[in-house]
């Protein structure tokens, strides 16, 4: 069967976005988290951090390293992560359970520091950039953009507040993950839920 980028039946017969069917980890993430609206700052911080870690890697790699990332970043508590220093970064770079990218790890710490300074909170900043709903739901993955004018504006706003590793594509992936946009394909059982 060729992959035409449309929703396909999963092991239970329910149609899902095609990317969710590769592994049980991705299926579970798709069914329980991706696109579920997030309004809490700490959860939004985690999404931005994870999407930053994903740059250049597969999402499956991030999902499988997520428990260790949650552990070492104290559940992505920005107040705790903001206190990390050079020794903490070196310790994380030596932890084989993690994605050991200095720029990505440093970005999480920098972003935590920026986040604790946001007057209205991170979730508010992200949701303030929500686009108008689309007139129709995408039917194939090719109809889902990699970034939008709204995600570019969000990336600019975050950078203005001191965030790093948050370009328009990472910002859009965060918007998808956090339910700010609903990019479940038209035939996906999660569409509009």
RAWO-V402370 format. One record per backbone hydrogen bond with DSSP energy under -0.5 kcal/mol. CO is the residue of the C=O (numbers start at 1). NH is the residue of the N-H. E is the energy in kcal/mol with one decimal. If there is no record, write none. Layout:
BEGIN
co: (CO:CO)
nh: (NH:NH)
e: (E:E)
END
This chain:
BEGIN
co: (2:5:8:10:14:15:16:17:18:19:23:24:25:26:27:28:29:29:33:35:40:41:42:43:44:45:46:47:48:49:50:51:52:54:58:59:60:61:62:65:66:67:68:69:70:71:73:73:74:76:77:77:78:80:81:85:86:87:88:89:90:91:92:94:95:98:99:100:101:102:103:104:105:106:107:108:109:110:111:112:113:114:115:121:122:123:124:126:127:138:140:141:143:148:149:150:151:152:153:154:155:156:157:158:159:167:168:169:170:171:172:173:174:175:175:176:177:178:181:185:188:190)
nh: (4:141:16:13:10:189:8:20:21:22:27:28:29:30:31:32:33:34:36:37:44:45:46:47:48:49:50:51:52:53:54:55:55:57:62:63:64:65:66:69:70:71:72:73:75:74:76:77:77:78:80:81:82:83:84:89:90:91:92:93:94:94:95:96:98:100:101:102:105:106:107:108:109:110:111:112:113:114:115:116:117:117:118:125:126:127:128:129:130:186:143:144:145:152:153:154:155:156:157:158:159:160:161:163:162:171:172:173:174:175:176:177:178:180:181:179:35:38:183:188:191:193)
e: (-0.9:-1.7:-2.8:-2.0:-2.6:-3.2:-2.5:-1.9:-1.4:-0.8:-2.1:-2.5:-2.3:-2.7:-2.6:-2.0:-2.6:-2.3:-2.6:-0.5:-2.1:-2.7:-2.1:-2.0:-2.4:-2.4:-3.0:-2.6:-2.0:-2.3:-1.7:-0.8:-0.7:-3.5:-1.3:-2.7:-2.4:-1.4:-1.1:-2.4:-3.0:-2.0:-2.7:-1.9:-3.8:-1.5:-1.1:-1.0:-1.0:-0.8:-0.5:-2.5:-2.4:-1.1:-2.0:-2.0:-2.3:-2.3:-2.4:-2.2:-1.1:-0.5:-1.4:-0.8:-1.9:-0.9:-1.8:-0.6:-2.7:-3.0:-1.8:-1.7:-1.7:-2.9:-3.1:-2.0:-2.1:-2.3:-2.7:-2.1:-0.5:-0.9:-1.6:-1.4:-2.4:-2.9:-2.1:-1.7:-1.8:-2.9:-1.6:-1.6:-0.6:-2.3:-2.2:-2.4:-2.7:-2.2:-2.5:-2.9:-2.5:-2.2:-1.3:-2.6:-1.6:-2.8:-2.1:-2.6:-2.1:-2.2:-2.4:-2.7:-2.7:-1.9:-1.6:-1.4:-0.9:-2.1:-0.7:-2.0:-1.6:-2.3)
END
